[in-house]
Amino acid sequence: MKTFSLSDRAFDVMNTIFVAVITLIIVYPLIFVISASISDPDAVNSGRMWLWPVDVSFAGFQRVFQNDAIWVGYKNTIIYTIVGTLLHLIVLLPCSYALSRKELKGKKILLWVILITMLFSGGLIPTYLVVQSLGMLNTIWAIVIPGVVGAWSILVAKTFFEQTIPDQLVEASKIDGASDFIIFRKVVLPLSLPIIAVMALFHAVGLWNQYFNALIYLSDESLYPLQLILRQILILNEVSAEGIAGGAGTAQSFVDQVKTASLVKYAVIIVSALPLLIVYPFLQRFFVKGVLIGSVKE
């Protein structure tokens, strides 16, 4: 039976306390936002609601879901996420695999060109002019093509291929008469499911949460993603409350509108983050895999 010294036990206790504190710091804001979204705003603002809901009210969620644009935003965001993630993988995987092969001529030059893009970008105005000249304004392509793949993704995937796909396996496939395309499709891809899942998840989360490209490139509201729709709802509720305060509305109407606007603020956070919160626990191991890629050397 293995015995633990006093220092080992002390370390375990300190480790447990540290993890518990970090967990509390992460979990508490999440619980607070969920509780605040269904609590009386007066209880939230006065500090009576600090963990569990007080005077439960679903007025904020009712106001959010009464807006038909929410469902249009969900549909658009799902489309942008799926199409953008597929394009990301189509570009990323062949590029990263090619850069991982020792026989690629000019490999170092290509890597330096890719690394430079991590430090410098064209800027917002030149990027907008390129998107405009390509006729992508007010189209799905203005959302999914800019930033379809980045230098960091290429380097991580390249490292995975170098550590996972042995040269002997590629050489044996070539001896059997397989072309580079066949090797990539039938040998490399089946062995690369972890990196495919990691890169797909990272890019999909980015597409789901991003709104800046839509704000810049889209003016047609029927193409707005969910994040932009929720931003509009939040602004409209705040403006509505201010309008009642500055107009001839009654004091009670103003108070009710301010309360609803406060509930909407928290409801918007839940509506936008809920799909990812539901999916993440089932895919956590892939995120962990992505963090560990390249950290262990043989």
SULNORJO-V722262 format. One record per residue. N is the residue number from 0. BURIAL is + if it has 16 or more other C-alpha atoms within 10 Angstrom, else -. D_FIRST is the distance of its C-alpha to the first C-alpha in whole Angstrom. Layout:
BEGIN
<<N/BURIAL/D_FIRST> <N/BURIAL/D_FIRST>>
END
This chain:
BEGIN
<<0/-/0> <1/-/4> <2/-/6> <3/-/10> <4/-/13> <5/-/16> <6/-/18> <7/-/15> <8/-/16> <9/-/19> <10/-/20> <11/-/18> <12/-/20> <13/-/23> <14/-/23> <15/-/23> <16/-/26> <17/-/28> <18/-/27> <19/-/28> <20/-/31> <21/-/32> <22/-/32> <23/-/34> <24/-/37> <25/-/37> <26/-/37> <27/-/39> <28/-/42> <29/-/42> <30/-/42> <31/+/45> <32/+/47> <33/+/46> <34/+/47> <35/+/50> <36/+/52> <37/+/52> <38/+/53> <39/+/56> <40/+/57> <41/-/58> <42/-/54> <43/+/53> <44/-/55> <45/-/55> <46/-/52> <47/-/51> <48/+/49> <49/+/46> <50/+/43> <51/-/45> <52/+/48> <53/+/51> <54/-/54> <55/-/53> <56/+/56> <57/-/56> <58/+/59> <59/+/58> <60/+/56> <61/-/60> <62/+/62> <63/+/59> <64/-/60> <65/-/63> <66/-/64> <67/-/64> <68/+/64> <69/+/60> <70/-/60> <71/+/62> <72/+/59> <73/+/56> <74/+/58> <75/+/59> <76/+/56> <77/+/54> <78/+/57> <79/+/56> <80/+/52> <81/+/53> <82/+/56> <83/+/54> <84/+/51> <85/+/52> <86/+/55> <87/+/52> <88/+/50> <89/-/53> <90/-/54> <91/+/50> <92/+/49> <93/+/52> <94/-/52> <95/+/49> <96/+/48> <97/+/51> <98/+/50> <99/+/47> <100/+/49> <101/-/50> <102/-/53> <103/-/55> <104/-/58> <105/-/58> <106/-/54> <107/-/54> <108/-/57> <109/-/56> <110/-/53> <111/-/55> <112/-/57> <113/+/54> <114/+/52> <115/-/56> <116/-/56> <117/-/52> <118/-/54> <119/-/58> <120/-/59> <121/-/63> <122/-/63> <123/-/64> <124/-/68> <125/-/68> <126/-/65> <127/+/67> <128/-/70> <129/-/68> <130/+/67> <131/-/71> <132/-/72> <133/-/70> <134/-/71> <135/+/68> <136/+/69> <137/+/68> <138/-/66> <139/+/63> <140/+/63> <141/+/63> <142/+/60> <143/+/58> <144/-/59> <145/-/59> <146/-/56> <147/+/55> <148/+/52> <149/+/51> <150/+/50> <151/-/47> <152/+/46> <153/+/48> <154/+/46> <155/+/42> <156/+/43> <157/+/45> <158/+/41> <159/+/40> <160/+/42> <161/+/42> <162/-/38> <163/-/38> <164/+/41> <165/-/41> <166/-/44> <167/-/44> <168/-/44> <169/+/47> <170/-/49> <171/-/48> <172/+/50> <173/-/53> <174/-/53> <175/-/53> <176/-/56> <177/+/54> <178/-/56> <179/-/54> <180/-/55> <181/-/53> <182/+/50> <183/+/50> <184/-/50> <185/-/49> <186/+/46> <187/+/45> <188/+/45> <189/-/43> <190/-/40> <191/+/41> <192/-/40> <193/+/37> <194/+/40> <195/+/43> <196/+/41> <197/+/40> <198/+/43> <199/+/45> <200/+/43> <201/-/44> <202/+/47> <203/+/48> <204/-/46> <205/-/49> <206/+/52> <207/+/51> <208/+/51> <209/+/54> <210/+/57> <211/-/59> <212/-/60> <213/+/61> <214/-/63> <215/-/65> <216/+/66> <217/+/66> <218/-/69> <219/-/69> <220/-/67> <221/-/67> <222/+/65> <223/+/63> <224/+/59> <225/+/57> <226/+/56> <227/+/60> <228/+/61> <229/+/58> <230/-/60> <231/-/63> <232/+/62> <233/+/61> <234/-/64> <235/-/66> <236/+/65> <237/+/65> <238/-/68> <239/+/69> <240/+/68> <241/-/70> <242/-/73> <243/+/73> <244/+/73> <245/-/76> <246/-/78> <247/-/80> <248/-/77> <249/-/76> <250/-/73> <251/-/71> <252/-/71> <253/+/70> <254/-/67> <255/-/66> <256/+/66> <257/+/64> <258/+/62> <259/+/62> <260/+/61> <261/+/58> <262/+/57> <263/+/58> <264/+/56> <265/+/52> <266/+/53> <267/+/54> <268/+/51> <269/+/49> <270/+/51> <271/+/51> <272/-/47> <273/-/46> <274/-/46> <275/-/44> <276/-/42> <277/-/42> <278/-/41> <279/-/38> <280/-/35> <281/-/36> <282/-/36> <283/-/34> <284/-/32> <285/+/35> <286/+/36> <287/-/32> <288/-/33> <289/+/36> <290/-/35> <291/-/32> <292/+/35> <293/+/36> <294/-/33> <295/-/31> <296/-/33> <297/-/32>>
END
